[in-house]
Amino acid sequence: MPARTLTRRAAVAAAALTSAALVLAGCGSDSGGSSSSGGGGAASSSALPKVSADDALAAKVPADVKSDGTITVGTDSTYAPSEFLAEDGKTIVGFDVDLFTLVAQKLGVKAQFETASFDSIIAGVGSGKYEAGVSSFTINKDREAQAAMISYYSAGTQWATKKGNPKKVDPDNACGLKIAVQKATVQADDVTARSEKCKAAGKPEITIDQYDAQSDATAAIVSGKDDAGLADSPVMAYAVKQTNGQLELLGDIYDSAPYGYVVPKDQTEFAQAIADAVKSLIDDGSYKKVLEKWGVEAGAIDDPTVNPQAG
């Protein structure tokens, strides 16, 4: 995932994911930029279910978070439909944003989302720059060693290629092809391992194009710069829909694993309060409504857990 803030063109691509914007993102995004947080924005709550604060859960919110009534949240806003910029180029929207906005309401506070590079968020939570991280983090042992993580959704990996699969891409035999992924994702690790197997078998290695923003990776597939790409299943499915039939899904979803919210490792009571808030939203139907709004209900879970056993 990204190692810098969005350029203007990448932001447009992430917001709309139309084919024209994607080509712009793939061909003209700035190679420079700052690694600091970009602009933030509160999610629009006009279409969200109404939920009330739970006093028992609110009592478990740390005093420094509760002091200003706001949870500052680091998020990588290039990952539609999870978290991305709306058409105004400033407001962060997505199913992650909607759902955590309701979690915060259950805790008696508001959520303030700030654009950040994905690979800086967990460290930013640990240092106190952010009070939580919400950015489609797949829970794994390495991340649980750095932070407390709370499961709230399940996603796998999905491949996609140009409509009709003109390069006859087979995910299980992608040797010699050019494959697009976003930096620092489980998919980058996945395709790297596949490339190593190609070399071990005496076949051409995979050319792995790693992009700062998922929107740029998707653009590279649309434009034909790369032969195929892989990303989290809801993200790739959404990209296929938003590119007006220029892409198609390839193969089955695999390696499903939970997404997790991130809070400081020592704030286990806060983490449990967040898990309990998610469970409350599941029980009252608000959770389902948010996922259905974004068409991602296939990844729903019913047992939010603090630091679940992860591979």
C-alpha positions in Angstrom: 0.0 0.0 0.0 1.1 3.5 -0.5 4.3 5.0 0.8 3.3 8.6 0.2 0.3 10.8 0.2 -2.0 11.0 -2.8 -1.1 13.2 -5.8 -4.1 15.1 -7.2 -4.4 12.7 -10.1 -4.2 9.6 -7.9 -6.8 11.2 -5.6 -9.2 11.6 -8.6 -8.6 8.0 -9.6 -9.3 6.7 -6.1 -12.4 8.8 -5.8 -14.1 7.9 -9.0 -12.3 4.9 -10.4 -13.7 5.6 -13.8 -11.7 4.5 -16.8 -10.6 8.0 -17.7 -9.4 8.8 -14.2 -7.6 5.4 -14.0 -5.7 6.1 -17.2 -4.7 9.5 -15.8 -3.5 7.9 -12.6 -1.5 5.2 -14.4 0.1 7.6 -16.8 0.6 10.9 -15.0 0.9 10.6 -11.3 3.7 12.5 -9.6 6.7 10.4 -8.6 7.5 12.8 -5.8 5.5 13.9 -2.8 5.6 13.9 0.9 5.3 10.9 3.2 3.4 12.9 5.8 -0.4 12.7 6.2 -2.5 14.3 3.6 -5.8 16.1 4.0 -8.4 14.6 6.3 -12.2 14.6 6.2 -15.1 13.4 8.2 -17.3 10.8 6.5 -20.8 11.9 5.4 -23.3 10.3 7.8 -26.5 11.4 6.0 -27.1 7.8 4.8 -25.9 6.0 7.9 -28.2 4.2 10.4 -28.8 6.1 13.6 -27.1 4.6 16.6 -26.8 5.8 20.2 -23.8 5.9 22.5 -23.5 3.0 24.9 -22.4 4.4 28.3 -20.7 1.2 29.4 -18.6 1.1 26.3 -17.9 4.8 26.4 -16.5 4.3 29.9 -13.7 2.2 28.4 -12.5 4.8 26.0 -9.1 6.2 27.2 -9.2 9.6 28.8 -6.8 11.1 26.2 -9.1 10.0 23.4 -12.2 11.1 25.3 -10.8 14.5 26.2 -11.7 16.1 22.8 -14.5 13.8 21.9 -12.7 12.6 18.8 -10.8 9.5 17.7 -8.1 10.5 15.2 -7.9 7.8 12.6 -5.1 7.1 10.1 -6.3 5.7 6.8 -5.0 5.1 3.3 -7.6 6.8 1.2 -6.8 5.1 -2.1 -8.5 1.8 -1.4 -12.1 1.9 -2.8 -14.6 0.8 -1.7 -13.0 0.5 1.8 -11.6 4.0 2.1 -11.1 6.6 -0.7 -11.7 10.2 -1.6 -15.1 11.4 -2.7 -15.5 13.5 -5.8 -14.6 16.7 -3.9 -11.1 15.3 -3.5 -11.1 15.9 0.2 -13.9 13.9 2.0 -12.8 10.3 2.9 -15.6 7.8 2.3 -16.1 4.0 2.0 -17.5 1.1 4.0 -14.6 1.2 6.5 -15.3 4.8 7.1 -19.0 4.4 7.5 -18.7 1.4 9.8 -16.0 2.9 12.1 -18.0 6.2 12.2 -20.8 4.1 13.8 -18.4 2.3 16.1 -17.2 5.7 17.3 -20.8 6.8 17.9 -21.3 3.7 20.1 -18.3 4.8 22.1 -19.7 8.3 22.5 -17.1 10.0 20.4 -16.6 11.1 16.7 -14.2 9.7 14.2 -11.9 12.1 12.3 -10.2 10.4 9.4 -6.8 11.6 8.1 -5.1 10.4 4.9 -1.9 8.6 5.6 0.5 6.3 3.8 -0.6 2.7 4.6 2.8 1.5 5.7 3.1 4.4 8.2 -0.2 3.9 10.0 0.6 1.2 12.5 3.7 3.0 13.6 1.7 6.2 13.7 -0.8 4.6 16.1 2.1 3.3 18.2 3.7 6.8 18.4 0.4 8.5 19.3 0.1 10.3 16.0 -3.2 8.5 15.4 -5.5 7.1 18.1 -6.6 4.3 15.7 -5.9 2.9 12.3 -8.7 1.9 10.0 -7.4 0.9 6.6 -8.3 -2.7 5.6 -5.4 -4.2 7.5 -5.3 -7.9 7.1 -4.6 -9.3 10.6 -1.4 -11.3 10.8 1.2 -12.2 13.4 3.6 -9.4 12.4 0.9 -6.7 12.8 -0.4 -8.2 16.1 3.2 -8.0 17.4 3.0 -4.2 16.9 -0.5 -3.3 17.9 -3.8 -4.5 19.3 -6.1 -5.5 16.4 -9.9 -6.0 16.4 -11.5 -8.1 13.7 -14.5 -6.7 11.9 -14.6 -8.1 8.3 -13.2 -10.9 6.2 -11.6 -10.6 2.8 -9.5 -12.7 0.5 -7.3 -12.1 -2.5 -8.7 -11.8 -6.0 -7.0 -11.4 -9.4 -8.3 -9.3 -12.3 -7.2 -8.7 -15.9 -8.5 -7.0 -18.9 -11.9 -8.1 -20.2 -11.5 -11.2 -22.2 -8.2 -12.1 -20.7 -6.2 -11.3 -23.9 -2.9 -12.4 -22.3 -4.5 -15.7 -21.1 -3.3 -15.0 -17.6 -3.4 -18.0 -15.2 -2.7 -16.9 -11.6 -1.2 -20.3 -10.9 1.2 -19.9 -13.9 2.0 -16.2 -14.2 5.7 -16.7 -14.9 7.1 -14.1 -17.3 4.1 -11.8 -17.0 3.8 -8.2 -15.6 1.7 -8.1 -12.5 0.4 -5.0 -10.6 0.1 -4.8 -6.9 0.0 -2.2 -4.2 3.1 -1.8 -2.0 3.3 -3.4 1.4 0.2 -5.6 0.9 -0.2 -9.3 1.4 -0.7 -9.4 -2.4 2.8 -8.1 -2.9 4.1 -10.9 -0.7 1.9 -13.4 -2.6 3.2 -12.5 -6.1 6.8 -12.3 -4.9 6.5 -15.9 -3.6 5.0 -17.0 -7.0 7.9 -15.3 -8.8 10.4 -17.2 -6.7 8.7 -20.5 -7.6 9.0 -19.5 -11.3 12.7 -19.0 -10.9 13.1 -22.2 -9.0 11.4 -24.1 -11.8 13.7 -22.5 -14.4 10.9 -20.3 -15.8 11.0 -16.5 -16.3 10.3 -14.6 -13.1 7.3 -12.4 -12.7 7.8 -8.7 -13.3 6.2 -7.2 -10.2 5.1 -3.6 -10.5 4.4 -2.2 -7.0 2.4 1.0 -6.8 2.0 3.5 -4.0 -1.8 3.6 -4.6 -4.2 0.8 -5.4 -5.8 3.2 -7.9 -2.5 3.3 -9.8 -2.2 -0.5 -9.8 -5.7 -0.8 -11.2 -5.0 1.9 -13.8 -2.0 -0.1 -15.0 -4.2 -3.1 -15.7 -6.8 -1.0 -17.5 -4.2 0.7 -19.7 -2.4 -2.6 -20.5 0.8 -1.6 -18.9 0.5 -4.7 -16.7 -1.1 -8.0 -17.7 -3.1 -8.5 -14.5 -3.2 -7.6 -10.8 -4.3 -8.8 -7.5 -5.8 -7.0 -4.5 -8.2 -7.7 -1.6 -11.4 -9.3 -2.9 -13.9 -6.4 -2.2 -11.5 -3.9 -3.7 -10.9 -5.8 -6.9 -14.6 -6.5 -7.3 -15.4 -2.8 -6.9 -12.7 -1.8 -9.4 -14.2 -4.2 -12.0 -17.6 -2.6 -11.6 -16.3 0.9 -11.7 -14.2 0.5 -14.9 -17.3 -0.1 -17.0 -16.5 -3.6 -18.1 -12.8 -3.0 -19.0 -11.7 -5.5 -16.4 -12.8 -9.0 -15.3 -12.2 -11.0 -12.2 -9.8 -13.9 -12.7 -10.0 -17.2 -10.7 -11.5 -17.7 -7.3 -11.1 -15.7 -4.0 -8.5 -17.4 -1.8 -6.6 -16.9 1.5 -9.5 -15.2 3.3 -8.5 -13.5 6.5 -10.0 -10.9 8.9 -9.5 -7.2 8.6 -8.6 -5.5 11.8 -8.9 -2.1 13.4 -5.6 -1.0 15.0 -5.1 0.6 18.4 -2.0 0.9 20.6 -0.8 -2.5 21.8 -1.3 -1.7 25.5 -4.9 -0.4 25.1 -6.5 -3.8 25.4 -9.6 -2.4 27.3 -10.1 0.1 24.5 -9.7 -2.6 21.9 -12.3 -4.8 23.6 -14.7 -1.8 23.8 -14.3 -1.4 20.0 -15.0 -5.2 19.5 -18.1 -4.9 21.7 -19.2 -1.9 19.7 -18.9 -3.8 16.4 -20.9 -6.7 18.0 -23.6 -4.3 19.0 -23.8 -3.0 15.5 -24.1 -6.5 14.2 -26.8 -7.3 16.6 -28.9 -4.2 15.8 -28.6 -4.6 12.0 -26.6 -1.4 11.5 -23.5 -3.4 10.5 -25.4 -5.3 7.7 -26.9 -2.1 6.4 -23.4 -0.5 6.0 -22.0 -3.5 4.1 -25.1 -3.7 1.9 -24.8 0.0 1.0 -21.3 -0.7 -0.4 -22.1 -4.2 -1.9 -19.5 -5.9 0.4 -21.8 -8.0 2.6 -20.1 -11.2 1.5 -17.3 -10.5 4.0 -19.5 -10.0 7.0 -18.5 -11.7 10.3 -20.4 -12.3 13.5 -17.6 -12.6 16.1 -15.4 -9.4 16.3 -12.4 -10.4 18.4 -9.4 -8.7 19.9 -6.1 -10.2 18.6 -7.6 -13.3 17.0 -5.2 -16.1 16.2 -3.7 -15.1 12.8 -1.4 -16.8 10.4 
